Amino acid sequence: MLKSLVVGGLVALSLMLVPAGMAAAPGHPSATQVERFVVYGVYTREQRSQLVAEGYDIGEAAWADHVELYGPEWQARALALRGFRVEAGPQVEGIDDFPPGDQGYHTYAEMVAEVQAIAAAHPSTVHLFSLGTSYEGRDLIGARVSDDATDNLSEPGVFYVGQHHAREHLTVEVVLSILNLYAATKPHTSNKISKLVHTRQIYIVPSLNPDGAEYDIAGGSYHFWRKNRQPNSQAIGTDNNRNYSYRWGCCGGSDGNGGGETYRGPSPLSAPENQRMADFMLAHPNVKTGISYHTYGDLILYPYGYTYEDEPPDMQHVDHQTFMAMGAAMEATAGYHAQQSSDLYITDGDWNDWMYGALHRYPITIEMSGGGFYPPDEFIAGEARRNWEAALFVASIADCPTKIVGVNC
Protein backbone atom coordinates (compact mmCIF):
# COMPACT_ATOMS: atom_id res chain seq x y z
CA MET A 1 0.00 0.00 0.00
CA LEU A 2 1.29 3.43 -0.94
CA LYS A 3 1.84 5.52 2.21
CA SER A 4 3.22 8.78 0.87
CA LEU A 5 4.62 9.88 -2.46
CA VAL A 6 6.49 13.17 -2.83
CA VAL A 7 8.65 14.02 -5.81
CA GLY A 8 10.26 17.45 -5.67
CA GLY A 9 8.25 20.47 -4.61
CA LEU A 10 4.63 21.12 -5.40
CA VAL A 11 4.20 22.20 -9.01
CA ALA A 12 1.48 24.05 -10.84
CA LEU A 13 -1.07 21.80 -12.46
CA SER A 14 -0.35 23.36 -15.83
CA LEU A 15 3.11 21.74 -15.84
CA MET A 16 3.95 18.23 -17.02
CA LEU A 17 0.44 17.43 -18.19
CA VAL A 18 -0.27 13.90 -19.33
CA PRO A 19 -2.48 13.17 -22.34
CA ALA A 20 -6.22 13.17 -21.73
CA GLY A 21 -7.40 9.71 -20.80
CA MET A 22 -4.06 8.58 -19.32
CA ALA A 23 -5.57 8.56 -15.86
CA ALA A 24 -7.95 5.84 -16.93
CA ALA A 25 -5.69 3.72 -19.10
CA PRO A 26 -7.43 0.38 -19.61
CA GLY A 27 -5.52 -2.81 -19.13
CA HIS A 28 -3.07 -1.41 -16.59
CA PRO A 29 -2.31 -4.14 -14.02
CA SER A 30 -3.77 -2.13 -11.14
CA ALA A 31 -6.52 -0.39 -13.09
CA THR A 32 -9.37 -2.19 -11.32
CA GLN A 33 -8.11 -1.71 -7.73
CA VAL A 34 -9.74 1.58 -6.75
CA GLU A 35 -8.33 3.17 -3.60
CA ARG A 36 -8.57 6.52 -1.85
CA PHE A 37 -5.73 9.06 -1.87
CA VAL A 38 -5.26 12.67 -0.77
CA VAL A 39 -3.57 14.91 -3.34
CA TYR A 40 -2.06 18.13 -1.95
CA GLY A 41 -1.25 21.19 -4.04
CA VAL A 42 -4.63 21.62 -5.74
CA TYR A 43 -6.03 25.05 -4.93
CA THR A 44 -8.41 26.34 -7.61
CA ARG A 45 -11.40 25.33 -9.72
CA GLU A 46 -9.16 25.51 -12.80
CA GLN A 47 -6.73 23.01 -11.29
CA ARG A 48 -9.58 20.70 -10.27
CA SER A 49 -11.06 20.99 -13.75
CA GLN A 50 -7.71 20.08 -15.31
CA LEU A 51 -7.54 16.90 -13.25
CA VAL A 52 -11.09 16.02 -14.24
CA ALA A 53 -10.30 16.71 -17.90
CA GLU A 54 -7.37 14.27 -17.66
CA GLY A 55 -9.69 11.54 -16.37
CA TYR A 56 -8.93 11.61 -12.66
CA ASP A 57 -11.84 10.93 -10.31
CA ILE A 58 -11.34 13.51 -7.57
CA GLY A 59 -14.65 13.19 -5.80
CA GLU A 60 -17.09 16.01 -5.16
CA ALA A 61 -15.48 17.96 -2.34
CA ALA A 62 -13.02 20.84 -2.63
CA TRP A 63 -10.68 21.87 0.16
CA ALA A 64 -8.37 24.89 0.16
CA ASP A 65 -5.22 22.94 -0.68
CA HIS A 66 -6.13 19.37 -1.63
CA VAL A 67 -8.58 16.97 -3.23
CA GLU A 68 -9.32 13.30 -2.77
CA LEU A 69 -8.46 10.92 -5.59
CA TYR A 70 -10.38 7.69 -6.15
CA GLY A 71 -8.39 5.44 -8.41
CA PRO A 72 -5.69 2.79 -8.72
CA GLU A 73 -2.29 3.26 -7.11
CA TRP A 74 -0.59 3.95 -10.43
CA GLN A 75 -2.66 7.13 -10.80
CA ALA A 76 -1.44 8.32 -7.41
CA ARG A 77 2.14 7.60 -8.46
CA ALA A 78 1.64 9.52 -11.70
CA LEU A 79 0.54 12.60 -9.78
CA ALA A 80 3.41 12.21 -7.31
CA LEU A 81 5.88 12.12 -10.19
CA ARG A 82 4.46 15.45 -11.32
CA GLY A 83 5.34 17.00 -7.98
CA PHE A 84 2.17 16.65 -5.95
CA ARG A 85 2.29 15.31 -2.42
CA VAL A 86 0.07 12.25 -2.46
CA GLU A 87 -0.87 10.31 0.65
CA ALA A 88 -2.98 7.20 1.10
CA GLY A 89 -6.36 8.04 2.57
CA PRO A 90 -8.24 5.79 4.97
CA GLN A 91 -9.43 2.75 3.06
CA VAL A 92 -12.78 1.04 3.43
CA GLU A 93 -12.10 -2.67 3.47
CA GLY A 94 -13.66 -5.76 4.91
CA ILE A 95 -17.02 -4.12 5.52
CA ASP A 96 -20.02 -6.41 5.52
CA ASP A 97 -22.84 -5.92 3.07
CA PHE A 98 -25.51 -3.57 4.38
CA PRO A 99 -27.06 -6.35 6.42
CA PRO A 100 -25.42 -6.90 8.85
CA GLY A 101 -22.61 -4.36 8.49
CA ASP A 102 -24.56 -1.17 7.85
CA GLN A 103 -28.10 -2.23 8.55
CA GLY A 104 -29.52 1.26 8.21
CA TYR A 105 -28.74 1.29 4.48
CA HIS A 106 -31.02 -0.32 1.92
CA THR A 107 -29.85 -2.84 -0.64
CA TYR A 108 -31.67 -2.61 -3.96
CA ALA A 109 -34.18 -5.30 -2.93
CA GLU A 110 -34.80 -3.59 0.40
CA MET A 111 -35.25 -0.24 -1.29
CA VAL A 112 -37.83 -1.64 -3.69
CA ALA A 113 -39.65 -3.33 -0.82
CA GLU A 114 -39.66 -0.06 1.14
CA VAL A 115 -41.15 1.93 -1.77
CA GLN A 116 -43.78 -0.73 -2.32
CA ALA A 117 -44.64 -0.83 1.39
CA ILE A 118 -45.07 2.96 1.54
CA ALA A 119 -47.39 2.83 -1.47
CA ALA A 120 -49.40 0.01 0.08
CA ALA A 121 -49.74 1.93 3.35
CA HIS A 122 -50.85 5.16 1.61
CA PRO A 123 -52.82 4.08 -1.47
CA SER A 124 -54.70 7.36 -1.81
CA THR A 125 -51.56 9.46 -2.24
CA VAL A 126 -48.58 7.24 -3.13
CA HIS A 127 -48.64 5.65 -6.59
CA LEU A 128 -45.90 3.43 -8.00
CA PHE A 129 -44.35 4.05 -11.40
CA SER A 130 -41.18 3.00 -13.21
CA LEU A 131 -38.73 4.85 -15.41
CA GLY A 132 -37.95 1.54 -17.09
CA THR A 133 -35.10 -0.88 -16.49
CA SER A 134 -31.36 -0.55 -15.94
CA TYR A 135 -28.71 -2.13 -18.16
CA GLU A 136 -28.84 -5.34 -16.09
CA GLY A 137 -32.62 -5.34 -16.06
CA ARG A 138 -33.41 -3.88 -12.63
CA ASP A 139 -36.57 -1.85 -12.30
CA LEU A 140 -35.93 1.87 -11.89
CA ILE A 141 -38.78 2.12 -9.44
CA GLY A 142 -40.38 5.40 -8.49
CA ALA A 143 -43.27 6.76 -6.49
CA ARG A 144 -45.59 9.59 -7.47
CA VAL A 145 -47.09 11.41 -4.49
CA SER A 146 -50.35 13.21 -5.21
CA ASP A 147 -54.01 13.07 -4.27
CA ASP A 148 -54.74 12.43 -7.97
CA ALA A 149 -55.28 8.76 -8.75
CA THR A 150 -53.80 9.23 -12.21
CA ASP A 151 -50.83 11.28 -13.31
CA ASN A 152 -52.16 14.82 -13.70
CA LEU A 153 -49.87 16.69 -16.08
CA SER A 154 -51.81 19.90 -15.58
CA GLU A 155 -50.35 20.20 -12.07
CA PRO A 156 -46.79 21.44 -11.47
CA GLY A 157 -44.29 18.63 -10.99
CA VAL A 158 -41.14 18.24 -8.90
CA PHE A 159 -38.63 15.41 -9.34
CA TYR A 160 -36.21 13.93 -6.78
CA VAL A 161 -33.58 11.39 -7.79
CA GLY A 162 -30.78 9.62 -5.95
CA GLN A 163 -27.73 7.58 -6.85
CA HIS A 164 -26.55 8.69 -10.25
CA HIS A 165 -23.26 7.43 -8.82
CA ALA A 166 -23.22 3.92 -7.39
CA ARG A 167 -21.11 4.53 -4.29
CA GLU A 168 -23.34 7.36 -3.06
CA HIS A 169 -25.66 5.16 -1.04
CA LEU A 170 -26.60 7.94 1.36
CA THR A 171 -28.57 9.58 -1.45
CA VAL A 172 -30.96 6.60 -1.58
CA GLU A 173 -31.66 6.97 2.12
CA VAL A 174 -32.33 10.71 1.92
CA VAL A 175 -34.65 10.30 -1.09
CA LEU A 176 -36.52 7.52 0.72
CA SER A 177 -36.89 9.84 3.71
CA ILE A 178 -38.43 12.49 1.45
CA LEU A 179 -40.91 9.92 0.17
CA ASN A 180 -41.80 9.04 3.75
CA LEU A 181 -42.12 12.73 4.61
CA TYR A 182 -44.69 13.33 1.89
CA ALA A 183 -46.50 10.05 2.46
CA ALA A 184 -46.90 10.53 6.20
CA THR A 185 -48.82 13.78 5.95
CA LYS A 186 -52.53 13.51 6.59
CA PRO A 187 -54.58 14.34 3.48
CA HIS A 188 -56.97 17.27 3.45
CA THR A 189 -55.22 19.09 6.29
CA SER A 190 -53.91 22.62 6.12
CA ASN A 191 -50.23 21.99 6.75
CA LYS A 192 -47.59 22.86 4.18
CA ILE A 193 -46.84 19.31 3.07
CA SER A 194 -50.49 18.41 2.64
CA LYS A 195 -50.98 21.46 0.43
CA LEU A 196 -48.12 20.32 -1.78
CA VAL A 197 -49.56 16.82 -2.08
CA HIS A 198 -52.88 18.41 -3.09
CA THR A 199 -51.41 20.83 -5.66
CA ARG A 200 -48.33 19.09 -7.06
CA GLN A 201 -47.24 15.91 -8.79
CA ILE A 202 -44.25 14.75 -6.75
CA TYR A 203 -42.03 12.19 -8.51
CA ILE A 204 -39.44 10.31 -6.47
CA VAL A 205 -36.80 7.85 -7.79
CA PRO A 206 -34.44 6.65 -5.05
CA SER A 207 -31.83 5.03 -7.33
CA LEU A 208 -31.00 5.70 -10.96
CA ASN A 209 -28.01 3.33 -10.86
CA PRO A 210 -29.02 0.13 -9.06
CA ASP A 211 -26.62 -2.06 -11.05
CA GLY A 212 -23.59 -0.09 -9.94
CA ALA A 213 -24.93 0.15 -6.40
CA GLU A 214 -25.25 -3.61 -6.07
CA TYR A 215 -21.78 -4.12 -7.53
CA ASP A 216 -20.34 -1.59 -5.10
CA ILE A 217 -21.38 -3.66 -2.08
CA ALA A 218 -20.77 -7.10 -3.56
CA GLY A 219 -18.66 -9.59 -1.64
CA GLY A 220 -18.87 -7.88 1.72
CA SER A 221 -16.72 -4.84 0.87
CA TYR A 222 -17.19 -1.40 -0.61
CA HIS A 223 -15.47 -0.92 -3.96
CA PHE A 224 -15.67 2.86 -4.58
CA TRP A 225 -17.61 2.04 -7.77
CA ARG A 226 -18.99 5.13 -9.50
CA LYS A 227 -20.41 4.18 -12.91
CA ASN A 228 -23.16 1.92 -14.18
CA ARG A 229 -22.36 -1.64 -15.30
CA GLN A 230 -22.78 -1.29 -19.05
CA PRO A 231 -19.75 -2.68 -20.93
CA ASN A 232 -17.95 -0.52 -23.44
CA SER A 233 -15.16 -1.32 -25.88
CA GLN A 234 -12.48 -0.80 -23.24
CA ALA A 235 -13.91 -1.50 -19.80
CA ILE A 236 -17.12 -1.54 -17.77
CA GLY A 237 -19.36 1.38 -17.00
CA THR A 238 -20.58 4.80 -18.05
CA ASP A 239 -20.79 7.74 -15.66
CA ASN A 240 -24.54 8.37 -15.54
CA ASN A 241 -23.92 12.01 -14.66
CA ARG A 242 -21.82 12.67 -17.77
CA ASN A 243 -24.06 10.94 -20.34
CA TYR A 244 -26.83 13.53 -20.81
CA SER A 245 -27.18 15.14 -24.18
CA TYR A 246 -26.70 18.85 -23.45
CA ARG A 247 -23.12 19.97 -24.14
CA TRP A 248 -22.13 16.29 -24.01
CA GLY A 249 -18.36 15.94 -24.11
CA CYS A 250 -17.92 19.59 -24.99
CA CYS A 251 -15.59 21.08 -22.49
CA GLY A 252 -13.14 18.75 -20.76
CA GLY A 253 -15.62 17.88 -18.05
CA SER A 254 -15.81 14.15 -18.81
CA ASP A 255 -13.63 11.33 -20.09
CA GLY A 256 -13.75 9.82 -23.57
CA ASN A 257 -11.76 6.77 -22.46
CA GLY A 258 -13.95 3.80 -21.59
CA GLY A 259 -11.91 2.97 -18.52
CA GLY A 260 -12.21 6.48 -17.10
CA GLU A 261 -14.23 7.08 -13.96
CA THR A 262 -16.06 9.95 -15.68
CA TYR A 263 -16.49 8.12 -19.00
CA ARG A 264 -19.30 9.86 -20.86
CA GLY A 265 -20.31 6.92 -23.04
CA PRO A 266 -19.95 6.54 -26.82
CA SER A 267 -22.85 8.89 -27.48
CA PRO A 268 -25.34 11.04 -25.55
CA LEU A 269 -27.96 9.04 -23.66
CA SER A 270 -26.22 5.77 -24.54
CA ALA A 271 -26.69 4.58 -20.95
CA PRO A 272 -30.16 3.03 -20.69
CA GLU A 273 -30.78 4.67 -17.33
CA ASN A 274 -30.20 8.10 -18.86
CA GLN A 275 -32.39 7.35 -21.85
CA ARG A 276 -35.20 6.32 -19.49
CA MET A 277 -34.74 9.57 -17.58
CA ALA A 278 -34.96 11.51 -20.84
CA ASP A 279 -38.08 9.62 -21.88
CA PHE A 280 -39.74 10.46 -18.58
CA MET A 281 -38.86 14.14 -18.65
CA LEU A 282 -40.04 14.58 -22.22
CA ALA A 283 -43.33 12.91 -21.28
CA HIS A 284 -43.65 15.17 -18.21
CA PRO A 285 -43.36 18.82 -19.23
CA ASN A 286 -45.08 19.67 -15.94
CA VAL A 287 -41.85 18.91 -14.05
CA LYS A 288 -40.33 22.35 -13.55
CA THR A 289 -38.02 21.81 -10.56
CA GLY A 290 -36.02 18.96 -9.13
CA ILE A 291 -33.08 17.82 -7.06
CA SER A 292 -30.42 15.26 -7.90
CA TYR A 293 -28.71 14.06 -4.72
CA HIS A 294 -25.02 13.28 -4.48
CA THR A 295 -22.32 12.99 -1.83
CA TYR A 296 -20.21 14.37 -0.26
CA GLY A 297 -19.23 17.98 -1.02
CA ASP A 298 -21.55 20.00 1.30
CA LEU A 299 -22.69 22.01 -1.72
CA ILE A 300 -25.83 23.22 -3.48
CA LEU A 301 -25.00 23.40 -7.18
CA TYR A 302 -26.93 25.15 -9.94
CA PRO A 303 -26.24 25.40 -13.72
CA TYR A 304 -24.02 25.62 -15.54
CA GLY A 305 -21.25 23.07 -15.10
CA TYR A 306 -19.82 23.23 -18.62
CA THR A 307 -18.59 26.86 -18.37
CA TYR A 308 -17.25 29.28 -15.79
CA GLU A 309 -19.42 32.06 -17.23
CA ASP A 310 -22.25 33.10 -14.92
CA GLU A 311 -24.54 34.03 -17.80
CA PRO A 312 -23.42 32.45 -21.06
CA PRO A 313 -25.52 33.03 -24.19
CA ASP A 314 -27.65 29.96 -23.45
CA MET A 315 -28.82 31.27 -20.06
CA GLN A 316 -31.40 33.98 -19.53
CA HIS A 317 -30.63 36.65 -16.96
CA VAL A 318 -33.82 35.98 -15.03
CA ASP A 319 -32.92 32.30 -14.82
CA HIS A 320 -29.48 33.02 -13.42
CA GLN A 321 -31.07 35.27 -10.82
CA THR A 322 -33.58 32.53 -10.04
CA PHE A 323 -30.88 29.90 -9.58
CA MET A 324 -28.94 32.14 -7.22
CA ALA A 325 -32.09 32.82 -5.22
CA MET A 326 -32.90 29.11 -5.10
CA GLY A 327 -29.40 28.37 -3.88
CA ALA A 328 -29.57 31.04 -1.19
CA ALA A 329 -32.93 29.82 0.09
CA MET A 330 -31.76 26.22 0.24
CA GLU A 331 -28.46 27.14 1.84
CA ALA A 332 -30.38 28.93 4.59
CA THR A 333 -32.13 25.71 5.65
CA ALA A 334 -29.74 22.90 4.67
CA GLY A 335 -26.54 24.73 5.50
CA TYR A 336 -24.59 23.59 2.44
CA HIS A 337 -22.75 26.25 0.45
CA ALA A 338 -24.58 27.32 -2.73
CA GLN A 339 -22.59 28.01 -5.91
CA GLN A 340 -22.53 27.58 -9.64
CA SER A 341 -21.62 24.00 -10.50
CA SER A 342 -18.47 24.90 -12.41
CA ASP A 343 -17.03 26.61 -9.35
CA LEU A 344 -16.32 23.10 -8.10
CA TYR A 345 -14.90 21.98 -11.45
CA ILE A 346 -15.99 21.83 -15.08
CA THR A 347 -18.47 19.09 -15.95
CA ASP A 348 -20.26 18.35 -19.19
CA GLY A 349 -23.21 16.12 -19.95
CA ASP A 350 -24.53 16.27 -16.39
CA TRP A 351 -28.13 16.26 -15.19
CA ASN A 352 -28.20 19.90 -14.11
CA ASP A 353 -27.01 21.26 -17.44
CA TRP A 354 -29.31 18.97 -19.42
CA MET A 355 -32.41 19.76 -17.36
CA TYR A 356 -31.92 23.50 -17.79
CA GLY A 357 -30.11 23.76 -21.12
CA ALA A 358 -32.14 21.19 -23.06
CA LEU A 359 -35.49 21.31 -21.27
CA HIS A 360 -35.57 24.71 -19.55
CA ARG A 361 -36.38 23.24 -16.14
CA TYR A 362 -34.91 24.51 -12.86
CA PRO A 363 -32.71 21.76 -11.39
CA ILE A 364 -30.46 21.71 -8.35
CA THR A 365 -27.78 19.19 -7.44
CA ILE A 366 -27.15 18.76 -3.73
CA GLU A 367 -23.81 17.39 -2.62
CA MET A 368 -24.58 16.22 0.90
CA SER A 369 -22.24 15.72 3.84
CA GLY A 370 -20.60 12.59 5.16
CA GLY A 371 -16.89 13.22 4.92
CA GLY A 372 -16.62 10.35 2.44
CA PHE A 373 -18.77 8.04 0.38
CA TYR A 374 -19.51 5.59 3.19
CA PRO A 375 -20.58 7.36 6.38
CA PRO A 376 -21.93 5.08 9.11
CA ASP A 377 -25.64 4.41 9.11
CA GLU A 378 -26.03 6.50 12.26
CA PHE A 379 -25.46 9.50 9.99
CA ILE A 380 -28.56 8.86 7.88
CA ALA A 381 -31.33 10.27 10.07
CA GLY A 382 -29.72 13.64 10.72
CA GLU A 383 -28.67 14.17 7.12
CA ALA A 384 -32.16 13.29 5.94
CA ARG A 385 -33.83 15.83 8.23
CA ARG A 386 -31.29 18.43 7.14
CA ASN A 387 -32.58 18.15 3.57
CA TRP A 388 -36.33 18.22 4.11
CA GLU A 389 -36.93 21.96 4.02
CA ALA A 390 -34.92 22.39 0.83
CA ALA A 391 -36.88 19.56 -0.76
CA LEU A 392 -40.17 21.18 0.19
CA PHE A 393 -38.94 24.52 -1.10
CA VAL A 394 -38.29 23.30 -4.65
CA ALA A 395 -41.76 21.73 -4.67
CA SER A 396 -43.33 24.97 -3.47
CA ILE A 397 -41.93 26.95 -6.42
CA ALA A 398 -42.64 24.33 -9.09
CA ASP A 399 -45.64 26.33 -10.32
CA CYS A 400 -43.40 29.27 -11.25
CA PRO A 401 -39.73 29.19 -10.19
CA THR A 402 -39.03 32.77 -11.29
CA LYS A 403 -41.60 34.09 -8.84
CA ILE A 404 -38.91 34.06 -6.16
CA VAL A 405 -37.22 36.95 -8.03
CA GLY A 406 -40.49 38.75 -8.71
CA VAL A 407 -41.10 37.53 -12.27
CA ASN A 408 -44.43 35.90 -12.95
CA CYS A 409 -44.70 32.98 -15.36
Secondary structure, DSSP 8 states (H G I E B T S, - for coil): ---EE--SS---TTSS---TTGGG-TT-TTTT--EEEEEES--SHHHHHHHHHTT----S---SSEEEEEE-HHHHHHHHHTT-EEEE-----S---HHHHTTTS--HHHHHHHHHHHHHH-TTTEEEEEEEE-TTS-EEEEEEE-S-SS--TTS-EEEEE--SSTT-HHHHHHHHHHHHHHHHS-TT--SHHHHHHHH-EEEEES-S-HHHHHHHTGGGS-----S---B-SSSB---TTS-SSTTTT-SSSSB-STTSTTB--SSTT-SHHHHHHHHHHHH-TTEEEEEEEEESS-EEEES-SS-S-SS-TTS-HHHHHHHHHHHHHHHHHH--EEEEGGGT----S-HHHHHHHTT--EEEEEEE-SSSS---GGGHHHHHHHHHHHHHHHHHTTT-GGGGGT---
